[in-house]
Structure formats: structure tokens, C-alpha cells
């Protein structure tokens, strides 16, 4: 369903909830709004399914604590929800019904997003007319989102033409599931993109097949302030050849590039000599990705390698380690890895091949499988890893390969299905003990945190 930048439903307008005002303390002059569900209201959070308990508990608890917490704290909680989830509108609307303070913050965050997903041309024009009648709303919009559901991206062109120079504060442009065909949009569409989205700094492209590399490149260059690019399954139907077609007047400089199954994008960025500060790759091994790492090596400050692959039925189905040679990245300050616990050796393989004089931080995030979260289960999983992997990792992280290395952090990541599982999860102290025994030299150096 399309989401317009409209108000959150008023907190005191729910039929199944009544609001009463109580004093917090005596003589402090502060009020808070208590939410009481009547016979038609939602059930207690403890009657809800396990999957719904966390959010229900939040709704139950917030009315009691919202008046006691510093405003800046619960504002940060709402901001995290809004920033981490691009589709958080429904969640924010529900949180906005907790109390008046939360309502104001949630309403403010919702109005920052305009979502045209699922809209036809008539609905888009109606939205544009509404925004034209209320130009003050345009000045608070920071995100514009399109999800075409696998259909034509023609509405994107219509929107950019009608909204030129009306969205001065947009930071994020999101385009998903769009069938971008050759000649589908007007030849001047990229000029309109510049005039409409000149302030955009972040571009997110998910499941978008471009007709050619040139069309993709023109979109990138139409955003003069672009500093962050995220691509998932972006490809070019007619290949990546840009020679003789595009003249790069100045190098493309991006602070953040996140590529997932987007080899064509890696090929284009490498061919134009893009300067990257941070590269995140959640992808299978490919020569195109390796070429990008080599081209951008001197500008890279940090690299994240995600070797967690979902949807594979067995260990044999998972792609092999990305054989990235980071030695050329002489300015690299930080490296992070994400993998399953049993795949720790993949990080060891990459690190053992590199010699980085300025590397100061290494973070390794190890994901636990279900039913692998208790101390005994974690120890069993660690015992199954080849001892040579620990020796290789311990030697690499303690040798002269990384003279500036200050800290190495191992983090565990797991899914908790119910509140009953929380108390059985391995503790930080126990995890540190397990690692120290397997990485003795690194532990003795004081860099294992």
C-alpha cells in the first residue's frame, strides 16, 4: 500500500484505547499519558504469540516509563527504529499511539519519508498536487522511495519532471524492483533527476536491471552530491562496456559502496577508477569485484566482507571464500568480517595473505546457527573448527603483518526466538575465555577485546 507523508492517526482517536493523565511524582509539574485498553483493546502481551511479544511488551511498557525516561533517550529509540528499517511507517504509527511525546516524534519521522510504492500515475499526480498545495511538507522530506513491483519505472520519470526544485532536503533515493527498459524514459530525464534530487547523498538500488551500463552511469552522475551507493542484484542487460561512450571529467568519489550480487556495478566502478573510502561486499567471489578492490586500493579506509549466505541447503552449496588481496590497500584502517561461526577460517585466509601497515582495527562477527547459543553448544562448535585455523589466525593477528593493530573484536550474533532463551545464551565472560584459550598469543598481547 502506498504511503503518503500524512499525519500519524491521533493518539487519542483510537476506539479501543482510553487516555488518562496522571501525575509523575508530587509537585514536579510533569504529566504523562497512561494507555488503558478496554474490552475491545488488544490482549496482554503475554497472551500474544512469541514472535509478537517484543513489540507488544514495548507498547505495554512505554506508557509507564515514558514519563520517567529522559526525552533524548526515547527519541533516540524511535530514531533507531526509523533509521534501521526503511519500512517502519506502521511501527511508528503504533508507537505514536503510546503517549503524546512519542506521537510527536513518530509523526515527525513519518513525514520525512514519501513512499510511492505501488502507485499508478493517477495516484502519483494526486500526491504531487497535494505537495504543491502544501509546499511546507516538501521541506521536511528526506527519503523518496519507489518500489515498482517488477513493473515499468515510467512513474519515476513523471515524478522527477513534476517535482523539480521542490525537494531541497532529500538525502536518500530508493529504487527497487523496477523494470528499466531502453528508451522508456525521456532523453532529458537525467537533467530532471539532477534538478529534483540534487541534495541526495545516498542511492539504494535493489533488484533493478538497467538496459546498459551507460544508463546506470548517467543516473549516478545526475546526483552531484552522491556519497553512498548500495546495490543488490543490479545488472546491465547489454553488458558493462563504457569505452568511448562516457568521458569521466573527474574521478567518482564515494564514501560508502555496498555491493551484493552486483558484479556489473563493480565492473563499472573499476573501469572509471572510482575512489572509495569504505567497501562492503556481500557477494560470491568474482574477478570483477577483485578488480574493483585493486583499483580502489589506495583510497580505501575500511572494508567489510560479509560471507554469510542465506538460502543454501548445505555447506557444499555455499560459495567459497572471497579471495581478496588487500595488500595494496595501504591506507586501510579497519576490516570487518561476518560469517558463520564454523566459517571463521575464511577470515583467517584473507588476513594471512595481507600485510597492512596502517590497519588498526579488526572486527569479526560470527553468526550462530539456531540451537547453538548455550556455552556448551558454542564450545562444541569451536571444537569442530580445525585447530590449524586458530593457529593461522593467532599468528596473523600477532605478527608484524599489522604493526599498527590496536584491537581485535570477536562478536557473536544469534537469533533469539523467545524470552526464555535469553538467559541461556553464552555470556561475554565465557565467550572471552573460550577465545583466549584458542588464541593465546593474541590474548597475551592485550589486543583481544
Secondary structure, DSSP 8 states (H G I E B T S, - for coil): --B-S-----GGG-TTEEEEEEESSSSS--EEEEEEE-TTS---GGGS-HHHHHHHHHHHHHHHHTTTS-HHHHHHHHHHHHHH-TT-HHHHHHHTTT-HHHHHHHHHHHTTEEE-TT--HHHHHHHHHHHHHTHHHHTT--EEEEE-TTSB-HHHHHHHHHTTT--TT--EEEEES-B--TT-S-TTHHHHHHHHSTT--EEEEES-EES-HHHHHHHHHT-TT--EEEEES-EETT-S--TTT---SS--EEEEEEEES-HHHHHHHHHTT-EEEEEEE-S---HHHHHHHHHTTTT--EEEEE----S-SSGGGS--------TT-TT--EEEEEEEGGGHHHHHHHHHT---TT--EEEEEEE--TT--SHHHHHHHHHHS-HHHHHHHHHHHHSGGGTT--EEEEEEE----SGGGGGGS--HHHHHHHHHHH-HHHHHHT-B-
